[in-house]
Amino acid sequence: MEVVRFTLSDDFLNTILANNFGIPTSKYADTKVYFGLGIEFDEKTFKFTKEPVSPGFTILPDPIEFNEPVNGIVRNKTAVSWPKAEQDWTTGTDKIQYLGLYYKINDESASEDDSNKYHYELIGVLPLAPAETVKINERMILNANTVQIKLSNR
């Protein structure tokens, strides 16, 4: 099996280090990971410059469950699927090339009554191989154990 490297944000790496050394953080609403999809990614800004339909559209509302680590690798426990596309998610030669890993973040500026108290921060990007197209009435699915994450020294 081919090892595919992916990129983690510096902020996320710092959080991992902080949590490993018991330093508390209030930035993240929880430590669950959410998946989203990207078409183009800029490593310098650590942002998707193009996403299917609109920014944040494909971020799944439910967190992803991972198996217990085995040999330093975690995998998605169950299949992950997006809703059936009500419109083309990709157009022309565009293909979904990236899987985005997100944390849910507390929105410091939200009021107590605000129902939108969170937003999502991209913490990791994994290339999809092969890249995918999603047309109207199709569904994007990642089978169980497809996503493998291993944290190692750079």
BAZATOR-933592 format. One record per residue: residue number from 1; residue in one letter; x, y, z of N, C-alpha, C in turn. Coordinates in steps of 0.2 Angstrom, whole numbers, plus 5000, padded with zeros to 4 digits. Layout:
REM BAZATOR-933592
(atom NUM, a, (X, Y, Z), (X, Y, Z), (X, Y, Z))
...
END
This chain:
REM BAZATOR-933592
(atom 1, m, (5004, 4994, 5000), (5000, 5000, 5000), (5004, 5006, 5000))
(atom 2, e, (5003, 5011, 4996), (5006, 5017, 4995), (5005, 5022, 5001))
(atom 3, v, (5010, 5025, 5004), (5010, 5030, 5009), (5009, 5036, 5006))
(atom 4, v, (5003, 5040, 5008), (5002, 5046, 5005), (5003, 5051, 5011))
(atom 5, r, (5007, 5056, 5010), (5008, 5061, 5015), (5003, 5067, 5014))
(atom 6, f, (5001, 5069, 5020), (4996, 5075, 5020), (4999, 5081, 5024))
(atom 7, t, (4996, 5086, 5024), (4998, 5092, 5027), (4994, 5094, 5033))
(atom 8, l, (4997, 5096, 5039), (4993, 5098, 5045), (4995, 5105, 5046))
(atom 9, s, (4990, 5109, 5048), (4991, 5116, 5050), (4996, 5117, 5056))
(atom 10, d, (5000, 5122, 5056), (5004, 5123, 5062), (5000, 5124, 5068))
(atom 11, d, (4994, 5127, 5067), (4990, 5128, 5073), (4988, 5122, 5076))
(atom 12, f, (4986, 5117, 5072), (4984, 5110, 5074), (4990, 5107, 5077))
(atom 13, l, (4995, 5107, 5074), (5001, 5104, 5077), (5003, 5106, 5084))
(atom 14, n, (5002, 5113, 5085), (5003, 5116, 5091), (4998, 5114, 5096))
(atom 15, t, (4992, 5113, 5094), (4987, 5110, 5098), (4988, 5103, 5101))
(atom 16, i, (4990, 5099, 5096), (4992, 5092, 5098), (4998, 5092, 5103))
(atom 17, l, (5003, 5096, 5102), (5008, 5097, 5107), (5006, 5099, 5113))
(atom 18, a, (5001, 5104, 5113), (4999, 5107, 5119), (4995, 5102, 5123))
(atom 19, n, (4990, 5098, 5120), (4986, 5093, 5123), (4991, 5088, 5126))
(atom 20, n, (4996, 5086, 5122), (5000, 5080, 5125), (5004, 5082, 5131))
(atom 21, f, (5005, 5089, 5132), (5008, 5091, 5138), (5004, 5094, 5143))
(atom 22, g, (4997, 5093, 5142), (4992, 5095, 5147), (4991, 5102, 5147))
(atom 23, i, (4992, 5106, 5142), (4991, 5113, 5142), (4984, 5114, 5139))
(atom 24, p, (4979, 5117, 5143), (4972, 5117, 5141), (4971, 5122, 5135))
(atom 25, t, (4966, 5121, 5131), (4965, 5126, 5126), (4957, 5127, 5125))
(atom 26, s, (4955, 5133, 5125), (4947, 5134, 5124), (4945, 5135, 5117))
(atom 27, k, (4950, 5135, 5112), (4949, 5137, 5105), (4944, 5132, 5102))
(atom 28, y, (4945, 5126, 5103), (4941, 5121, 5100), (4935, 5118, 5104))
(atom 29, a, (4929, 5118, 5100), (4923, 5116, 5103), (4923, 5109, 5106))
(atom 30, d, (4927, 5105, 5102), (4928, 5098, 5104), (4934, 5095, 5100))
(atom 31, t, (4936, 5089, 5101), (4941, 5086, 5098), (4939, 5081, 5092))
(atom 32, k, (4933, 5082, 5090), (4931, 5078, 5085), (4933, 5081, 5078))
(atom 33, v, (4934, 5076, 5073), (4936, 5078, 5067), (4930, 5078, 5062))
(atom 34, y, (4929, 5083, 5058), (4924, 5083, 5053), (4927, 5083, 5046))
(atom 35, f, (4924, 5080, 5041), (4927, 5079, 5034), (4923, 5084, 5030))
(atom 36, g, (4927, 5087, 5025), (4925, 5091, 5019), (4929, 5090, 5013))
(atom 37, l, (4927, 5093, 5008), (4930, 5091, 5001), (4933, 5098, 4998))
(atom 38, g, (4938, 5097, 4994), (4941, 5103, 4991), (4944, 5101, 4984))
(atom 39, i, (4943, 5106, 4980), (4946, 5105, 4973), (4953, 5108, 4972))
(atom 40, e, (4954, 5114, 4975), (4961, 5117, 4974), (4963, 5119, 4981))
(atom 41, f, (4969, 5118, 4983), (4972, 5119, 4989), (4979, 5123, 4989))
(atom 42, d, (4979, 5129, 4993), (4985, 5133, 4993), (4989, 5131, 5000))
(atom 43, e, (4995, 5128, 4999), (4999, 5126, 5005), (5001, 5132, 5009))
(atom 44, k, (5003, 5138, 5005), (5005, 5144, 5009), (5000, 5147, 5013))
(atom 45, t, (4994, 5147, 5011), (4988, 5150, 5015), (4985, 5145, 5019))
(atom 46, f, (4986, 5139, 5018), (4983, 5133, 5021), (4975, 5134, 5020))
(atom 47, k, (4973, 5135, 5014), (4966, 5136, 5013), (4964, 5133, 5006))
(atom 48, f, (4958, 5130, 5006), (4955, 5128, 4999), (4954, 5134, 4995))
(atom 49, t, (4956, 5135, 4989), (4955, 5141, 4985), (4949, 5139, 4981))
(atom 50, k, (4947, 5133, 4980), (4941, 5131, 4977), (4938, 5125, 4980))
(atom 51, e, (4931, 5125, 4981), (4928, 5120, 4984), (4922, 5118, 4980))
(atom 52, p, (4919, 5112, 4981), (4913, 5110, 4977), (4907, 5115, 4980))
(atom 53, v, (4903, 5118, 4975), (4898, 5122, 4976), (4899, 5128, 4979))
(atom 54, s, (4901, 5128, 4985), (4903, 5135, 4989), (4907, 5133, 4995))
(atom 55, p, (4911, 5138, 4998), (4915, 5137, 5003), (4911, 5133, 5009))
(atom 56, g, (4914, 5128, 5012), (4911, 5125, 5018), (4905, 5120, 5016))
(atom 57, f, (4902, 5120, 5010), (4896, 5116, 5008), (4897, 5109, 5009))
(atom 58, t, (4903, 5106, 5008), (4903, 5099, 5009), (4906, 5097, 5016))
(atom 59, i, (4906, 5101, 5021), (4908, 5099, 5028), (4903, 5095, 5031))
(atom 60, l, (4904, 5089, 5032), (4899, 5085, 5035), (4897, 5087, 5042))
(atom 61, p, (4890, 5087, 5044), (4888, 5090, 5051), (4890, 5085, 5056))
(atom 62, d, (4891, 5079, 5055), (4893, 5074, 5060), (4900, 5072, 5060))
(atom 63, p, (4903, 5072, 5066), (4910, 5070, 5066), (4912, 5063, 5064))
(atom 64, i, (4918, 5062, 5062), (4920, 5055, 5059), (4923, 5051, 5065))
(atom 65, e, (4921, 5045, 5065), (4923, 5040, 5070), (4930, 5037, 5068))
(atom 66, f, (4935, 5036, 5072), (4941, 5033, 5070), (4942, 5027, 5075))
(atom 67, n, (4945, 5022, 5072), (4947, 5016, 5076), (4952, 5018, 5081))
(atom 68, e, (4954, 5013, 5085), (4959, 5014, 5090), (4966, 5014, 5086))
(atom 69, p, (4971, 5018, 5088), (4977, 5017, 5084), (4980, 5010, 5084))
(atom 70, v, (4983, 5008, 5078), (4986, 5002, 5077), (4993, 5004, 5074))
(atom 71, n, (4998, 5002, 5077), (5005, 5004, 5074), (5005, 5011, 5072))
(atom 72, g, (5002, 5016, 5076), (5003, 5023, 5075), (4998, 5025, 5070))
(atom 73, i, (4993, 5021, 5067), (4989, 5024, 5062), (4982, 5023, 5064))
(atom 74, v, (4978, 5028, 5063), (4971, 5028, 5064), (4967, 5028, 5057))
(atom 75, r, (4961, 5025, 5057), (4957, 5024, 5051), (4950, 5026, 5053))
(atom 76, n, (4946, 5028, 5047), (4939, 5029, 5048), (4936, 5023, 5050))
(atom 77, k, (4932, 5023, 5055), (4929, 5017, 5058), (4923, 5014, 5053))
(atom 78, t, (4919, 5019, 5050), (4914, 5017, 5046), (4914, 5021, 5039))
(atom 79, a, (4910, 5019, 5035), (4910, 5022, 5028), (4907, 5029, 5030))
(atom 80, v, (4910, 5034, 5026), (4908, 5041, 5026), (4904, 5043, 5019))
(atom 81, s, (4898, 5046, 5020), (4895, 5047, 5014), (4892, 5054, 5014))
(atom 82, w, (4892, 5058, 5009), (4889, 5064, 5008), (4882, 5064, 5005))
(atom 83, p, (4878, 5068, 5006), (4871, 5068, 5003), (4871, 5068, 4996))
(atom 84, k, (4866, 5065, 4993), (4865, 5065, 4985), (4866, 5072, 4983))
(atom 85, a, (4870, 5073, 4978), (4871, 5080, 4975), (4864, 5082, 4971))
(atom 86, e, (4862, 5088, 4973), (4856, 5091, 4970), (4858, 5095, 4964))
(atom 87, q, (4865, 5096, 4963), (4867, 5099, 4958), (4875, 5097, 4957))
(atom 88, d, (4878, 5098, 4951), (4884, 5096, 4950), (4889, 5099, 4955))
(atom 89, w, (4893, 5095, 4958), (4898, 5098, 4963), (4905, 5100, 4959))
(atom 90, t, (4906, 5097, 4953), (4912, 5098, 4949), (4909, 5100, 4942))
(atom 91, t, (4913, 5105, 4939), (4911, 5107, 4933), (4917, 5107, 4928))
(atom 92, g, (4916, 5106, 4922), (4922, 5106, 4917), (4927, 5101, 4919))
(atom 93, t, (4933, 5103, 4919), (4938, 5098, 4921), (4940, 5098, 4928))
(atom 94, d, (4936, 5101, 4932), (4937, 5101, 4940), (4936, 5094, 4942))
(atom 95, k, (4940, 5092, 4947), (4939, 5086, 4951), (4940, 5087, 4958))
(atom 96, i, (4937, 5084, 4962), (4938, 5084, 4970), (4944, 5081, 4971))
(atom 97, q, (4949, 5084, 4973), (4956, 5082, 4974), (4958, 5081, 4981))
(atom 98, y, (4955, 5084, 4986), (4957, 5084, 4993), (4951, 5082, 4998))
(atom 99, l, (4953, 5079, 5003), (4949, 5078, 5009), (4951, 5083, 5014))
(atom 100, g, (4947, 5087, 5016), (4949, 5092, 5022), (4947, 5089, 5029))
(atom 101, l, (4951, 5090, 5033), (4950, 5088, 5040), (4949, 5094, 5044))
(atom 102, y, (4943, 5095, 5048), (4941, 5101, 5051), (4940, 5100, 5059))
(atom 103, y, (4941, 5105, 5063), (4939, 5105, 5070), (4934, 5110, 5070))
(atom 104, k, (4929, 5109, 5074), (4924, 5114, 5076), (4927, 5119, 5081))
(atom 105, i, (4926, 5125, 5079), (4929, 5131, 5084), (4924, 5135, 5087))
(atom 106, n, (4925, 5137, 5093), (4920, 5141, 5097), (4921, 5148, 5093))
(atom 107, d, (4915, 5151, 5092), (4916, 5158, 5089), (4915, 5163, 5094))
(atom 108, e, (4921, 5166, 5096), (4922, 5171, 5101), (4917, 5177, 5101))
(atom 109, s, (4915, 5179, 5095), (4911, 5184, 5094), (4903, 5183, 5094))
(atom 110, a, (4902, 5177, 5095), (4894, 5175, 5095), (4891, 5177, 5101))
(atom 111, s, (4885, 5179, 5101), (4881, 5180, 5107), (4878, 5174, 5110))
(atom 112, e, (4876, 5174, 5116), (4873, 5169, 5119), (4867, 5166, 5116))
(atom 113, d, (4863, 5170, 5112), (4857, 5168, 5109), (4859, 5166, 5102))
(atom 114, d, (4865, 5167, 5099), (4867, 5166, 5092), (4867, 5158, 5091))
(atom 115, s, (4863, 5156, 5086), (4863, 5149, 5085), (4869, 5146, 5081))
(atom 116, n, (4873, 5151, 5079), (4879, 5149, 5075), (4885, 5151, 5079))
(atom 117, k, (4886, 5147, 5085), (4891, 5148, 5089), (4898, 5145, 5087))
(atom 118, y, (4898, 5142, 5082), (4904, 5138, 5080), (4905, 5140, 5072))
(atom 119, h, (4912, 5139, 5070), (4913, 5138, 5063), (4919, 5133, 5063))
(atom 120, y, (4921, 5131, 5057), (4926, 5126, 5056), (4932, 5128, 5054))
(atom 121, e, (4938, 5125, 5056), (4944, 5127, 5054), (4948, 5121, 5051))
(atom 122, l, (4950, 5122, 5045), (4954, 5117, 5042), (4960, 5115, 5045))
(atom 123, i, (4961, 5109, 5047), (4967, 5107, 5051), (4972, 5102, 5048))
(atom 124, g, (4969, 5099, 5042), (4973, 5094, 5039), (4970, 5093, 5032))
(atom 125, v, (4974, 5091, 5027), (4972, 5090, 5020), (4976, 5084, 5018))
(atom 126, l, (4971, 5080, 5015), (4974, 5073, 5012), (4972, 5073, 5005))
(atom 127, p, (4977, 5071, 5000), (4975, 5071, 4993), (4971, 5065, 4992))
(atom 128, l, (4966, 5065, 4988), (4961, 5060, 4986), (4964, 5057, 4980))
(atom 129, a, (4965, 5050, 4980), (4968, 5047, 4974), (4964, 5041, 4973))
(atom 130, p, (4960, 5040, 4967), (4960, 5045, 4962), (4955, 5051, 4964))
(atom 131, a, (4956, 5057, 4960), (4952, 5063, 4961), (4945, 5061, 4959))
(atom 132, e, (4940, 5064, 4961), (4933, 5062, 4960), (4929, 5068, 4957))
(atom 133, t, (4924, 5066, 4953), (4919, 5071, 4950), (4912, 5069, 4954))
(atom 134, v, (4908, 5073, 4955), (4902, 5072, 4958), (4897, 5076, 4954))
(atom 135, k, (4892, 5073, 4950), (4887, 5076, 4946), (4880, 5075, 4950))
(atom 136, i, (4875, 5079, 4947), (4869, 5078, 4950), (4866, 5071, 4951))
(atom 137, n, (4863, 5070, 4957), (4861, 5063, 4959), (4866, 5058, 4960))
(atom 138, e, (4872, 5060, 4961), (4878, 5055, 4963), (4879, 5057, 4970))
(atom 139, r, (4883, 5052, 4973), (4884, 5053, 4980), (4892, 5051, 4981))
(atom 140, m, (4895, 5055, 4985), (4902, 5054, 4986), (4903, 5049, 4993))
(atom 141, i, (4906, 5044, 4992), (4907, 5039, 4998), (4914, 5037, 4999))
(atom 142, l, (4916, 5037, 5005), (4923, 5034, 5007), (4922, 5028, 5011))
(atom 143, n, (4924, 5023, 5009), (4923, 5016, 5013), (4926, 5016, 5019))
(atom 144, a, (4924, 5012, 5024), (4927, 5011, 5030), (4935, 5009, 5029))
(atom 145, n, (4939, 5012, 5034), (4946, 5011, 5033), (4950, 5014, 5027))
(atom 146, t, (4947, 5018, 5024), (4950, 5021, 5018), (4954, 5027, 5020))
(atom 147, v, (4952, 5031, 5025), (4956, 5036, 5027), (4961, 5034, 5033))
(atom 148, q, (4967, 5034, 5031), (4972, 5032, 5036), (4977, 5038, 5038))
(atom 149, i, (4977, 5039, 5045), (4981, 5045, 5047), (4986, 5043, 5052))
(atom 150, k, (4993, 5045, 5050), (4998, 5043, 5055), (5002, 5050, 5056))
(atom 151, l, (5003, 5051, 5063), (5006, 5057, 5065), (5014, 5055, 5066))
(atom 152, s, (5018, 5058, 5062), (5025, 5057, 5063), (5029, 5063, 5062))
(atom 153, n, (5036, 5062, 5064), (5040, 5068, 5063), (5041, 5070, 5056))
(atom 154, r, (5042, 5077, 5055), (5043, 5079, 5048), (5049, 5078, 5046))
END
